[in-house]
Structure formats: C-alpha cells, structure tokens
Amino acid sequence: MAWIYDAVHDPSFVSAWLELIRSESGSSTGSATGHRTRSEHRLPTAHGMVKVLSGEQSNSSVIVDDGESAAIVKFFRVLSEGINPEVEVGRH
C-alpha cells in the first residue's frame, strides 16, 4: 500500500528543514543545502506551534513559534530560474 501526504503539515518535516537551515549543511543525498541570512534572531524549533497558511499557489508558508522565537518558513513548490522577488524582499 502506498500513500502520499503533504509534509509541510508534519512538525517533524519542518523540524528537519529548520535544522538543515540552522546548520547550513546538506541533505544526505546532496539534493538540498540549507542557507540562512545572518541575524541576531535565532531560528525557532518546531516543538511549538506549526501552522501552514492557506491560499498560496507556488509556495507554502509555515509559521513556526516555539514560545521564544518565531519565523515563517517558505517552501517553494514551483521553482523557476532567476532571482525570486519574495526571497530578495525578505532578505533585506
């Protein structure tokens, strides 16, 4: 039996991505690498609230709040070549 689920709703999945970003390391297959912009704010853990926002089409935004730190993590579902304006605005 095979099944498919939307992993952005899974706190364990979100936690694994946050750790990849936090450590700026690569996945075991080398298909993904974590990157982050330097900040005095720490990334939250996914051990608190994890809520997926609705209404987006090309990405999924996940609010993560562990009570001490909060962030919105964007999972891009449709990739395109070039600079993404949403990433650039958030970076600045």
Buried (B, 14 or more C-beta within 10 A) or exposed (E): EEEEEEEBEBBEBBBBBBBBBBEEEEEEEEEEEBEEEEEEEEBBBBEBEBEBEEEEEEBBBBBBBBEEEBBEBBBEEEEEEEEBEEEEEEEE
